[in-house]
Amino acid sequence: MSDDINRERRRFFGGAAMTLAAAQFSLTAAAAAKPAKSAGPIKTGTNTSFAPLKQIEAGLLGIGYAEAGPADGPPVILLHGWPYDIYAFVDVAPLLAAAGHRVIVPYLRGYGTTRFLSEATMRNGQPSAIAADIVALMDALKIDKATIAGFDWGARTANIIAALWPERVKAMVSVSGYLIGSQQAGKMPLPPKAELQWWYQFYFATERGREGYDKYRHDFSKLIWQLASPQWHFDDATFDRSAHAFDNPDHVAIVVHNYRWRLGLVDGEAKYDAYEARLAQAPVISVPTITMEGDANGAPHPEPSAYAKKFSGRYSHRTIKGGIGHNVPQEAPPAFAKAIVKVAQV
């Protein structure tokens, strides 16, 4: 989840009224274009499945992903976090597809049907490796440039791609803002209340934690959902649909390595050192960006004023009200989809 970075905020400039009206019209049309059972405003849980998933070899992985919308539409890549999966976007994808976008929703390494192509490959969870996976996916799908949107690990991954490969990113939507960090930053002690929010990170630093997560990954993940979104009353079917993604044979290794790497307790791979060196400088992101936050996010997250100056391009922030927690796309799919339509209108 999120790392705290800089200060102040930057205002979004220009032409908002007409563009917003166009975005709202597009999404209204998108909803109307859906079958009768889901016409009108999208409600959480309206959609329960994607079209049959696809699989493609990309870089080190065979990546499983959902796809929706016209093949020649402007591409949007939606990235989930931990402990979530592609179903965080099950209501967002049809909205964007009906609005004309080609929507790609991949399982990250260690989740769902995504698999390493070689048993010899290190099960590395460091953030730059995950970002490189998505760039490899874009190459495999012959997507030169896309709007990238995500939350939690997915937002961090989007941030890293936008910072290291800005030429591949048309625009970005990032829940909880600027999430680029480093091992050095991860070693810095926080005030006690802030440290308490990261309890699972310290748990994973122990062998007991690794074994406990492996043994109780279903219950552990459900607890994280409840803590991160305290006002989201999801049902068992909604959680269980995503929990299957955690049965991936590499899931525990990837999750534990990710959090241990952040604390500097384990090494990554030397081939990512140059990326990490650049990211440690907390680079400013230049692509058009909308950051979002739920008004009831129970997960660690920075205040919007702390990261606004990290975005030098067209920028705005939206706080989504109504008891919305950490999983903004699944808890407030119309708001998340509208942000993507808006920011993609470059």
Secondary structure, DSSP 8 states (H G I E B T S, - for coil): -------------S-HHHHHHHHHHHHHHHHHTS-GGG-SS--TTS----SS-EEEEETTEEEEEEEES-TTS-EEEEE--TT--GGGGTTHHHHHHHTT-EEEEE--TTSTT-EES-TTS-----HHHHHHHHHHHHHHTT-S-EEEEESTHHHHHHHHHHHH-GGGEEEEEEETS-----HHHHTS---HHHHHHTHHHHHHTSHHHHHHHHHTHHHHHHHHHHHHSTT----HHHHHHHHGGGGSTTHHHHHHHHHHHHTTSS---GGGHHHHHHHTT---B-S-EEEEEETT--S----GGGTGGGB-SSEEEEEE-SS--S-HHHHSHHHHHHHHHHHT--
